[in-house]
Amino acid sequence: MNKLIYLDNNATTQMDPRVLFAMMPFLKKNYGNPSSPHASGRMARKAVEDAREIVAECINARPYEIFFTSGGTESANMALLGITDAIDGAIPVITSQIEHPCVMNTCRMLENSGYQVTYLPVDEKGIVEIRKMEDFPIPAGAVKLVSIMLANNETGVIQPLHKFVEILKTSAGAIFHTDAVQAAGKIPIDVKKLNVDFLSLSAHKFHGPKGIGALFARKEFSLKPVIFGGGQERGVRPGTENVAGIIGMARALELAVKDMERNTKKMFAMKNFLINGLKESFTDVSINSEGAETLPNTISVSFKGREADKLLIKLDIEGICVSFGAACHSGASKLSDVLKAMKTPDNCNRGTLRISLSRFNTMQEMVYLLGVLRKIM
Ligand code: PLP
């Protein structure tokens, strides 16, 4: 194959041409500032508010519960740092050991500022452990803030969020944030059913543009801004809106939701074909989180005794893009903290590749990948 085979879609995705098409007018002739009172500004304002409605509808929220941000990292920071009450007082914060750095490092910062933070462990499949919590119910008011991701970026494990919400929010009264950056566009998201207070999204993970995201914030909560400026996004997230990005995000999410069933089927077929092919072709291979509910596009595969960074280079030479561990760790050959939390042995952790698919991949590419893996092993 001459073309690049891109199998690193949890790092970022190709922009859907229909998304680019929707954005183009706002990069060319409709370049007004949504805060300007003239015709050009009004046109931009209308487009931004229409996009807000679309994003809200896609996750069953209300438009005024959507704040546009620069991406998943900013959304999570805004939620965790912006909740007025959570900033004061020394009531514990709960998160998990497998969060993306945008949550993990924010929690570490809170810890360094004197907060008590509990990092929940995971089982060997990568599911956050709640058994102990069920055994020892948490009294009302004992936890202030919780952040547990909906789907993990390395393993694709979809967390049983309803259980955490039940125990930590409904019973203990905590404010609940979930990082839904990897879940959005791949599995249905309904903020009412999830019953979370905050939810973070990032457009470039579902075939939208980079540098744009959103935070769902339940209307009851007043958020403190974490950056200061003008009155945009009701003063909570000041700065001139990324109009084209916002339009692109709304279009990308709309398309992902509309075609989810078809795309899920397609990705699962490719994923299952790959998993079977890997198991048939190699003896020392294990699929991480097998048996857990995972995203349709994500495979975390460990080649025991191998070095993932060497495999990655060999695949790269053959025109195949995959990742070891999380994309943010690429280039820094370290063991994956997520796999460490799952107690994956170091000789498997070191040889782990993440293969993440998208609707733009083909079965032919899966056949090619298996062939190349057999050749380089
Ligand atoms: N959360 C998860 C689970 C992610 O995978 C990522 C990106 O890899 C982020 C948050 C950060 O999103 P962004 O790149 O938009 O800041």
Residues whose N, C-alpha, C, O or C-beta is under 5 A from the ligand:
A	BS01	PLP	N10 A11 S70 G71 G72 T73 E74 H100 C102 A151 N153 D179 V181 Q182 S202
